[in-house]
Amino acid sequence: MTVQTDFQGRPVDLRKVRRRAIVTDHALLRHIERVLRIPVEEIRAAMLTDNVLLAMALKAPSVRAHDHQIVFAHDNPFVIVTVLTPSMRVRRPRRRKARWQALQEER
């Protein structure tokens, strides 16, 4: 049933509410921790293996870990930004030539 009544007896269309509803990442994380009781800090610690720490120290863009790839922020190699499955690719922003270099090549 998509139409409910509020406390004053007015109809509320839940489909419209669902379209506007947002769950923030923070709320999702707290739900995982507190309701599902999944130990997020333990998962975070498990991600920081010696190989991952070594790759961070070497300022690598990413590192292969078991059957997945851990990708670091391009401006801060000490921040993990995502984890990719084997079927996914690491997409790096294309490096463009500076405008002054492009102008010099045209001359």
N, CA, C and O atoms as a MOPAC input file, in Angstrom:
PM7 MOZYME 1SCF
protein

 N      0.85000 1    -1.17300 1     0.00000 1
 C      0.00000 1     0.00000 1     0.00000 1
 C      0.89600 1     1.23800 1     0.00000 1
 O      1.73500 1     1.38400 1     0.88900 1
 N      0.73900 1     2.11300 1    -0.96000 1
 C      1.60700 1     3.27500 1    -1.07800 1
 C      1.01400 1     4.53000 1    -0.46200 1
 O      1.71700 1     5.52800 1    -0.30400 1
 N     -0.25600 1     4.50200 1    -0.11400 1
 C     -0.86800 1     5.67500 1     0.51600 1
 C     -1.22100 1     5.31900 1     1.95800 1
 O     -1.96900 1     4.37900 1     2.22300 1
 N     -0.66500 1     6.09100 1     2.86800 1
 C     -0.93900 1     5.93400 1     4.29600 1
 C     -1.59400 1     7.22300 1     4.78700 1
 O     -1.69600 1     8.19800 1     4.04200 1
 N     -2.02700 1     7.22200 1     6.01800 1
 C     -2.56900 1     8.45900 1     6.59700 1
 C     -1.65800 1     8.92600 1     7.70100 1
 O     -1.09200 1     8.12200 1     8.44100 1
 N     -1.51600 1    10.26100 1     7.81200 1
 C     -0.69000 1    10.81000 1     8.87100 1
 C     -1.49700 1    10.90000 1    10.16800 1
 O     -2.61400 1    10.38600 1    10.24000 1
 N     -0.94600 1    11.54100 1    11.17500 1
 C     -1.60100 1    11.61200 1    12.49100 1
 C     -2.90200 1    12.41400 1    12.47100 1
 O     -3.75300 1    12.26700 1    13.34800 1
 N     -3.03700 1    13.25200 1    11.46700 1
 C     -4.25100 1    14.06800 1    11.38000 1
 C     -5.23900 1    13.50900 1    10.35700 1
 O     -6.23300 1    14.16100 1    10.03600 1
 N     -4.97500 1    12.32300 1     9.85100 1
 C     -5.89400 1    11.68200 1     8.92900 1
 C     -5.70400 1    12.07200 1     7.47400 1
 O     -6.48600 1    11.64700 1     6.62400 1
 N     -4.68300 1    12.87200 1     7.16000 1
 C     -4.42500 1    13.26700 1     5.77200 1
 C     -3.67000 1    12.16200 1     5.04300 1
 O     -2.84100 1    11.47700 1     5.64200 1
 N     -3.95000 1    11.98300 1     3.75300 1
 C     -3.24300 1    10.93100 1     3.00000 1
 C     -1.79200 1    11.34700 1     2.70800 1
 O     -1.50800 1    12.51100 1     2.42400 1
 N     -0.89600 1    10.37200 1     2.78500 1
 C      0.52400 1    10.57500 1     2.47600 1
 C      0.90100 1     9.53900 1     1.43100 1
 O      0.77000 1     8.33700 1     1.66600 1
 N      1.37400 1    10.00800 1     0.26100 1
 C      1.80000 1     9.10300 1    -0.81000 1
 C      3.25700 1     8.71800 1    -0.56800 1
 O      4.15700 1     9.54000 1    -0.74300 1
 N      3.48700 1     7.48500 1    -0.17300 1
 C      4.83100 1     7.03300 1     0.16300 1
 C      5.75400 1     6.94900 1    -1.05600 1
 O      6.97300 1     7.01800 1    -0.90400 1
 N      5.19600 1     6.80000 1    -2.25400 1
 C      6.03200 1     6.79600 1    -3.46000 1
 C      6.73600 1     8.13700 1    -3.63100 1
 O      7.91200 1     8.18500 1    -3.99000 1
 N      6.01800 1     9.22000 1    -3.37500 1
 C      6.62200 1    10.55600 1    -3.49200 1
 C      7.69100 1    10.75500 1    -2.43100 1
 O      8.74300 1    11.33700 1    -2.69600 1
 N      7.41600 1    10.27300 1    -1.24200 1
 C      8.39700 1    10.39600 1    -0.15800 1
 C      9.63800 1     9.57500 1    -0.47900 1
 O     10.75900 1    10.03400 1    -0.25900 1
 N      9.44400 1     8.34800 1    -1.00500 1
 C     10.58200 1     7.48300 1    -1.34000 1
 C     11.48200 1     8.11900 1    -2.39400 1
 O     12.70200 1     7.97300 1    -2.32700 1
 N     10.89900 1     8.82500 1    -3.37000 1
 C     11.69700 1     9.48000 1    -4.41100 1
 C     12.59500 1    10.56800 1    -3.83600 1
 O     13.67300 1    10.82300 1    -4.37200 1
 N     12.16900 1    11.20700 1    -2.76200 1
 C     12.93900 1    12.30200 1    -2.17400 1
 C     13.83500 1    11.85700 1    -1.02800 1
 O     14.70600 1    12.61400 1    -0.59800 1
 N     13.63800 1    10.65800 1    -0.53400 1
 C     14.37500 1    10.18000 1     0.63400 1
 C     15.84500 1     9.94900 1     0.30500 1
 O     16.18200 1     9.45300 1    -0.77000 1
 N     16.71200 1    10.31300 1     1.23900 1
 C     18.15700 1    10.16200 1     1.08100 1
 C     18.70700 1     9.51800 1     2.35500 1
 O     18.31000 1     9.87600 1     3.46400 1
 N     19.61300 1     8.57800 1     2.18400 1
 C     20.34600 1     8.00100 1     3.30700 1
 C     21.80100 1     8.41500 1     3.13000 1
 O     22.43400 1     8.04900 1     2.13900 1
 N     22.33000 1     9.16700 1     4.07200 1
 C     23.71800 1     9.62400 1     3.95100 1
 C     24.67900 1     8.46600 1     4.19700 1
 O     24.30400 1     7.44400 1     4.77100 1
 N     25.91900 1     8.63900 1     3.75500 1
 C     26.94500 1     7.63200 1     3.98800 1
 C     27.18400 1     7.43900 1     5.48400 1
 O     27.40700 1     6.31800 1     5.94200 1
 N     27.13800 1     8.52700 1     6.23900 1
 C     27.33500 1     8.44200 1     7.68100 1
 C     26.24200 1     7.58000 1     8.32200 1
 O     26.53500 1     6.72000 1     9.15400 1
 N     24.99700 1     7.80900 1     7.93800 1
 C     23.88900 1     7.03200 1     8.49000 1
 C     24.00800 1     5.56100 1     8.09500 1
 O     23.73600 1     4.67100 1     8.90100 1
 N     24.41300 1     5.31600 1     6.86100 1
 C     24.59700 1     3.94500 1     6.39800 1
 C     25.68700 1     3.24200 1     7.20300 1
 O     25.52000 1     2.09400 1     7.61300 1
 N     26.79200 1     3.92800 1     7.42300 1
 C     27.88200 1     3.36500 1     8.20400 1
 C     27.43100 1     3.06200 1     9.63500 1
 O     27.74700 1     1.99900 1    10.17000 1
 N     26.70000 1     3.98000 1    10.25400 1
 C     26.21700 1     3.75300 1    11.62200 1
 C     25.22000 1     2.59600 1    11.66900 1
 O     25.19500 1     1.84500 1    12.64400 1
 N     24.40200 1     2.44400 1    10.63000 1
 C     23.47300 1     1.31100 1    10.56200 1
 C     24.24700 1    -0.00100 1    10.49800 1
 O     23.91500 1    -0.96700 1    11.18400 1
 N     25.27500 1    -0.02000 1     9.67200 1
 C     26.10700 1    -1.22200 1     9.54900 1
 C     26.75700 1    -1.55600 1    10.88700 1
 O     26.78700 1    -2.71700 1    11.29500 1
 N     27.27800 1    -0.53400 1    11.57000 1
 C     27.94900 1    -0.74600 1    12.86200 1
 C     26.98400 1    -1.13000 1    13.97500 1
 O     27.20200 1    -2.10800 1    14.69000 1
 N     25.92600 1    -0.36000 1    14.11200 1
 C     25.09200 1    -0.46100 1    15.30900 1
 C     23.90300 1    -1.40300 1    15.17900 1
 O     23.52400 1    -2.04900 1    16.15500 1
 N     23.31600 1    -1.49100 1    14.01000 1
 C     22.14800 1    -2.35500 1    13.83600 1
 C     22.57400 1    -3.73700 1    13.34500 1
 O     22.18500 1    -4.75500 1    13.91700 1
 N     23.38100 1    -3.76200 1    12.27700 1
 C     23.84900 1    -5.04400 1    11.75400 1
 C     24.99500 1    -5.61600 1    12.57600 1
 O     25.33300 1    -6.79300 1    12.44600 1
 N     25.59100 1    -4.78400 1    13.41900 1
 C     26.69100 1    -5.16200 1    14.31000 1
 C     27.88300 1    -5.75000 1    13.55000 1
 O     28.47000 1    -6.75100 1    13.96100 1
 N     28.22200 1    -5.11000 1    12.44400 1
 C     29.41400 1    -5.48800 1    11.68700 1
 C     30.54100 1    -4.58500 1    12.18400 1
 O     30.39500 1    -3.36300 1    12.15200 1
 N     31.65500 1    -5.14700 1    12.63900 1
 C     32.73800 1    -4.34000 1    13.22700 1
 C     33.52600 1    -3.57000 1    12.16100 1
 O     34.50300 1    -4.07800 1    11.61000 1
 N     33.09500 1    -2.36000 1    11.88500 1
 C     33.68800 1    -1.56400 1    10.80900 1
 C     35.15300 1    -1.23700 1    11.08700 1
 O     35.96900 1    -1.26700 1    10.16600 1
 N     35.50200 1    -0.92800 1    12.32600 1
 C     36.89200 1    -0.60400 1    12.65400 1
 C     37.80200 1    -1.81000 1    12.43900 1
 O     38.95700 1    -1.64900 1    12.04600 1
 N     37.29900 1    -3.00400 1    12.69000 1
 C     38.09300 1    -4.20300 1    12.43400 1
 C     38.31200 1    -4.40200 1    10.94100 1
 O     39.38500 1    -4.82900 1    10.51600 1
 N     37.30100 1    -4.09400 1    10.15500 1
 C     37.43700 1    -4.18300 1     8.69400 1
 C     38.45200 1    -3.16100 1     8.21100 1
 O     39.29000 1    -3.46300 1     7.36100 1
 N     38.37700 1    -1.95900 1     8.74900 1
 C     39.33300 1    -0.90500 1     8.39000 1
 C     40.75900 1    -1.35800 1     8.70400 1
 O     41.66100 1    -1.18800 1     7.88300 1
 N     40.96300 1    -1.93300 1     9.88700 1
 C     42.29300 1    -2.40700 1    10.27900 1
 C     42.75300 1    -3.55500 1     9.38600 1
 O     43.93300 1    -3.63900 1     9.04500 1
 N     41.83200 1    -4.43800 1     9.00400 1
 C     42.18200 1    -5.57300 1     8.14400 1
 C     42.59200 1    -5.11000 1     6.74200 1
 O     43.38000 1    -5.78100 1     6.07600 1
 N     42.06800 1    -3.98400 1     6.29900 1
 C     42.43700 1    -3.45300 1     4.97700 1
 C     43.87400 1    -2.94000 1     4.95600 1
 O     44.52600 1    -2.95500 1     3.91100 1
 N     44.36300 1    -2.49100 1     6.09600 1
 C     45.69900 1    -1.89300 1     6.16400 1
 C     46.75500 1    -2.96300 1     6.42900 1
 O     47.39400 1    -2.97700 1     7.48200 1
 N     46.92600 1    -3.84700 1     5.46800 1
 C     47.94500 1    -4.89200 1     5.56800 1
 C     49.32200 1    -4.28200 1     5.32800 1
 O     49.43800 1    -3.11900 1     4.94200 1
 N     50.35600 1    -5.07400 1     5.56000 1
 C     51.72300 1    -4.58600 1     5.33500 1
 C     51.94300 1    -4.19700 1     3.87500 1
 O     52.63000 1    -3.21400 1     3.59600 1
 N     51.36200 1    -4.96700 1     2.92700 1
 C     51.52300 1    -4.64000 1     1.50600 1
 C     50.86100 1    -3.30600 1     1.16400 1
 O     51.40000 1    -2.52100 1     0.38400 1
 N     49.70700 1    -3.06000 1     1.74300 1
 C     49.00600 1    -1.80300 1     1.49300 1
 C     49.80400 1    -0.64100 1     2.08700 1
 O     49.93800 1     0.40500 1     1.45100 1
 N     50.32900 1    -0.81500 1     3.29200 1
 C     51.13200 1     0.23200 1     3.91800 1
 C     52.40600 1     0.50500 1     3.12500 1
 O     52.82600 1     1.65500 1     3.00000 1
 N     53.02200 1    -0.54800 1     2.59000 1
 C     54.20800 1    -0.37700 1     1.76100 1
 C     53.87600 1     0.40000 1     0.49200 1
 O     54.62900 1     1.28800 1     0.09300 1
 N     52.75600 1     0.07200 1    -0.14200 1
 C     52.33800 1     0.79700 1    -1.34600 1
 C     52.07400 1     2.26100 1    -1.02600 1
 O     52.39100 1     3.13900 1    -1.82800 1
 N     51.49800 1     2.52700 1     0.13600 1
 C     51.28600 1     3.92100 1     0.55200 1
 C     52.62700 1     4.63900 1     0.71300 1
 O     52.79400 1     5.77200 1     0.26300 1
 N     53.57200 1     3.96800 1     1.35500 1
 C     54.89100 1     4.57300 1     1.57700 1
 C     55.59500 1     4.86800 1     0.25700 1
 O     56.31800 1     5.85600 1     0.13300 1
 N     55.37200 1     3.99200 1    -0.73400 1
 C     55.98800 1     4.18300 1    -2.05500 1
 C     55.17700 1     5.11700 1    -2.94500 1
 O     55.55500 1     5.37900 1    -4.08700 1
 N     54.06900 1     5.61500 1    -2.42300 1
 C     53.17500 1     6.53300 1    -3.14700 1
 C     52.66300 1     5.92200 1    -4.45100 1
 O     52.59100 1     6.58600 1    -5.48500 1
 N     52.31300 1     4.64500 1    -4.37200 1
 C     51.74100 1     3.95300 1    -5.52600 1
 C     50.30200 1     4.42100 1    -5.72200 1
 O     49.64000 1     4.77600 1    -4.74700 1
 N     49.80400 1     4.43000 1    -6.95400 1
 C     48.41300 1     4.84200 1    -7.18100 1
 C     47.40000 1     3.81200 1    -6.70300 1
 O     46.27000 1     4.15800 1    -6.35500 1
 N     47.81400 1     2.52000 1    -6.68500 1
 C     46.92300 1     1.45700 1    -6.22600 1
 C     47.76900 1     0.23500 1    -5.90900 1
 O     48.96100 1     0.18800 1    -6.21200 1
 N     47.12800 1    -0.75400 1    -5.29000 1
 C     47.84000 1    -1.99000 1    -4.96100 1
 C     46.87100 1    -3.15500 1    -5.07900 1
 O     45.69500 1    -3.03500 1    -4.73500 1
 N     47.37000 1    -4.27100 1    -5.56500 1
 C     46.57500 1    -5.48600 1    -5.67900 1
 C     46.63400 1    -6.19200 1    -4.32000 1
 O     47.71300 1    -6.40500 1    -3.76800 1
 N     45.46600 1    -6.54700 1    -3.79500 1
 C     45.39100 1    -7.23500 1    -2.50500 1
 C     44.43300 1    -8.40400 1    -2.65000 1
 O     43.23000 1    -8.21100 1    -2.82800 1
 N     44.96400 1    -9.61100 1    -2.57500 1
 C     44.18000 1   -10.83300 1    -2.74400 1
 C     43.43800 1   -10.79600 1    -4.07900 1
 O     44.07600 1   -10.81300 1    -5.13200 1
 N     42.11800 1   -10.74500 1    -4.05800 1
 C     41.35300 1   -10.76500 1    -5.30700 1
 C     40.73200 1    -9.40700 1    -5.62100 1
 O     39.76300 1    -9.33000 1    -6.37700 1
 N     41.27600 1    -8.34500 1    -5.05400 1
 C     40.73400 1    -7.00800 1    -5.31100 1
 C     41.88400 1    -6.00000 1    -5.39600 1
 O     43.04000 1    -6.33100 1    -5.13000 1
 N     41.55200 1    -4.80600 1    -5.76200 1
 C     42.55000 1    -3.75200 1    -5.88900 1
 C     42.14400 1    -2.57500 1    -5.02000 1
 O     40.98500 1    -2.15900 1    -5.02500 1
 N     43.09500 1    -2.04300 1    -4.27700 1
 C     42.85800 1    -0.90100 1    -3.40700 1
 C     43.44100 1     0.32600 1    -4.09300 1
 O     44.60600 1     0.32800 1    -4.49200 1
 N     42.63400 1     1.35900 1    -4.22700 1
 C     43.03400 1     2.56400 1    -4.94300 1
 C     43.20200 1     3.70200 1    -3.93800 1
 O     42.36300 1     3.91700 1    -3.06300 1
 N     44.31800 1     4.42700 1    -4.09300 1
 C     44.61300 1     5.54200 1    -3.21200 1
 C     44.24600 1     6.85900 1    -3.89300 1
 O     44.15300 1     6.93700 1    -5.11800 1
 N     44.04300 1     7.88500 1    -3.08000 1
 C     43.75900 1     9.22100 1    -3.62500 1
 C     44.97300 1     9.70400 1    -4.40100 1
 O     46.10700 1     9.50400 1    -3.96500 1
 N     44.74800 1    10.33500 1    -5.54400 1
 C     45.88900 1    10.77000 1    -6.36200 1
 C     46.64500 1    11.92700 1    -5.72000 1
 O     47.82500 1    12.11800 1    -6.01300 1
 N     46.00200 1    12.69700 1    -4.86000 1
 C     46.68500 1    13.81800 1    -4.21900 1
 C     47.18200 1    13.48600 1    -2.81600 1
 O     47.90500 1    14.28100 1    -2.21700 1
 N     46.80200 1    12.31000 1    -2.27600 1
 C     47.25800 1    11.89000 1    -0.95600 1
 C     47.31100 1    10.36800 1    -0.92900 1
 O     46.28100 1     9.71500 1    -0.75900 1
 N     48.50400 1     9.79600 1    -1.09500 1
 C     48.61300 1     8.33300 1    -1.18000 1
 C     48.32300 1     7.60900 1     0.12800 1
 O     48.33300 1     6.37800 1     0.15800 1
 N     48.06600 1     8.33600 1     1.20400 1
 C     47.77100 1     7.70700 1     2.48500 1
 C     46.26700 1     7.58000 1     2.72800 1
 O     45.83700 1     7.24000 1     3.83000 1
 N     45.47400 1     7.85300 1     1.69500 1
 C     44.02400 1     7.76700 1     1.79900 1
 C     43.50500 1     6.73700 1     0.79800 1
 O     43.74700 1     6.85500 1    -0.40300 1
 N     42.79400 1     5.73300 1     1.29400 1
 C     42.15900 1     4.75000 1     0.41100 1
 C     40.82100 1     5.33600 1    -0.02100 1
 O     39.99400 1     5.70000 1     0.81500 1
 N     40.61300 1     5.42700 1    -1.33600 1
 C     39.37200 1     6.02600 1    -1.83100 1
 C     38.36200 1     5.00200 1    -2.31400 1
 O     37.15800 1     5.25600 1    -2.27700 1
 N     38.83800 1     3.83600 1    -2.77200 1
 C     37.89300 1     2.81300 1    -3.22000 1
 C     38.56300 1     1.45400 1    -3.27800 1
 O     39.78700 1     1.33800 1    -3.20500 1
 N     37.74100 1     0.43800 1    -3.40900 1
 C     38.20000 1    -0.94000 1    -3.58800 1
 C     37.49000 1    -1.48100 1    -4.81900 1
 O     36.27300 1    -1.35300 1    -4.95700 1
 N     38.27000 1    -2.08900 1    -5.71400 1
 C     37.71800 1    -2.58000 1    -6.97600 1
 C     37.80500 1    -4.09300 1    -7.05200 1
 O     38.76200 1    -4.69500 1    -6.56400 1
 N     36.80400 1    -4.70100 1    -7.66500 1
 C     36.81800 1    -6.13700 1    -7.91400 1
 C     37.67200 1    -6.40500 1    -9.15100 1
 O     38.02000 1    -5.46600 1    -9.86600 1
 N     38.01600 1    -7.66600 1    -9.41800 1
 C     38.86000 1    -7.96100 1   -10.57800 1
 C     38.26700 1    -7.51000 1   -11.91300 1
 O     39.02000 1    -7.22900 1   -12.84500 1
 N     36.96000 1    -7.43600 1   -12.03000 1
 C     36.36000 1    -7.04700 1   -13.30900 1
 C     36.36500 1    -5.53200 1   -13.52300 1
 O     36.03500 1    -5.05900 1   -14.61100 1
 N     36.73500 1    -4.77600 1   -12.49900 1
 C     36.76900 1    -3.31700 1   -12.62800 1
 C     38.17600 1    -2.85100 1   -12.97200 1
 O     39.15400 1    -3.55000 1   -12.70600 1
 N     38.27000 1    -1.66900 1   -13.56300 1
 C     39.56500 1    -1.08900 1   -13.92200 1
 C     39.80600 1     0.16600 1   -13.11900 1
 O     38.86800 1     0.86200 1   -12.73200 1
 N     41.07100 1     0.45100 1   -12.87200 1
 C     41.43800 1     1.71500 1   -12.23900 1
 C     41.43200 1     2.76300 1   -13.33200 1
 O     42.14200 1     2.63500 1   -14.32900 1
 N     40.63800 1     3.78800 1   -13.14800 1
 C     40.58900 1     4.86900 1   -14.13900 1
 C     41.31400 1     6.07100 1   -13.57200 1
 O     40.93300 1     6.62000 1   -12.53900 1
 N     42.33400 1     6.45500 1   -14.24700 1
 C     43.13100 1     7.59900 1   -13.82800 1
 C     42.74700 1     8.79800 1   -14.68400 1
 O     42.46100 1     8.64500 1   -15.87200 1
 N     42.73700 1     9.97600 1   -14.10000 1
 C     42.45900 1    11.15500 1   -14.92300 1
 C     43.58100 1    11.34400 1   -15.94300 1
 O     44.76200 1    11.17700 1   -15.63700 1
 N     43.17300 1    11.69700 1   -17.16300 1
 C     44.17700 1    11.92100 1   -18.19300 1
 C     44.97800 1    13.16100 1   -17.85800 1
 O     44.43700 1    14.18000 1   -17.42800 1
 N     46.25700 1    13.05400 1   -18.06300 1
 C     47.10700 1    14.22000 1   -17.82500 1
 C     47.14800 1    15.03400 1   -19.10800 1
 O     47.57700 1    14.55700 1   -20.15900 1
 N     46.70500 1    16.23500 1   -18.99700 1
 C     46.70900 1    17.11700 1   -20.16200 1
 C     47.92800 1    18.01800 1   -20.10800 1
 O     48.44600 1    18.34100 1   -19.03900 1
 N     48.36300 1    18.40700 1   -21.27600 1
 C     49.48200 1    19.34000 1   -21.33800 1
 C     49.01300 1    20.69500 1   -20.84800 1
 O     47.85800 1    21.08000 1   -21.02600 1
 N     49.92700 1    21.39700 1   -20.23400 1
 C     49.61400 1    22.75200 1   -19.80300 1
 C     49.31300 1    23.60000 1   -21.03100 1
 O     49.82600 1    23.33900 1   -22.11900 1
 N     48.49200 1    24.59800 1   -20.84700 1
 C     48.06700 1    25.42300 1   -21.98300 1
 C     49.25300 1    26.07800 1   -22.68600 1
 O     49.27000 1    26.19700 1   -23.91100 1
 N     50.23500 1    26.49900 1   -21.90600 1
 C     51.39400 1    27.15300 1   -22.52500 1
 C     52.20300 1    26.16500 1   -23.35300 1
 O     52.80900 1    26.56100 1   -24.34800 1
 N     52.23100 1    24.86500 1   -22.96500 1
 C     52.93600 1    23.86600 1   -23.75500 1
 C     52.21600 1    23.61200 1   -25.07500 1
 O     52.85500 1    23.45500 1   -26.11600 1
 N     50.89100 1    23.57100 1   -25.03000 1
 C     50.11200 1    23.36300 1   -26.24600 1
 C     50.31200 1    24.53100 1   -27.21400 1
 O     50.41500 1    24.32900 1   -28.42400 1
 N     50.36700 1    25.74500 1   -26.67800 1
 C     50.58100 1    26.92700 1   -27.52600 1
 C     51.96100 1    26.92200 1   -28.15800 1
 O     52.11500 1    27.32800 1   -29.31000 1
 N     52.97700 1    26.46200 1   -27.41200 1
 C     54.31900 1    26.39800 1   -27.95600 1
 C     54.42200 1    25.37500 1   -29.08900 1
 O     55.15400 1    25.58700 1   -30.05600 1
 N     53.69600 1    24.27800 1   -28.97000 1
 C     53.73200 1    23.25300 1   -30.03100 1
 C     53.05300 1    23.73800 1   -31.30300 1
 O     53.41200 1    23.30600 1   -32.39900 1
 N     52.08400 1    24.62400 1   -31.17100 1
 C     51.39300 1    25.14600 1   -32.35300 1
 C     52.27900 1    26.09100 1   -33.14300 1
 O     52.08700 1    26.25600 1   -34.34800 1
 N     53.23900 1    26.70800 1   -32.48900 1
 C     54.12900 1    27.67100 1   -33.17600 1
 C     55.15500 1    27.04000 1   -34.01500 1
 O     55.95700 1    27.73600 1   -34.63800 1

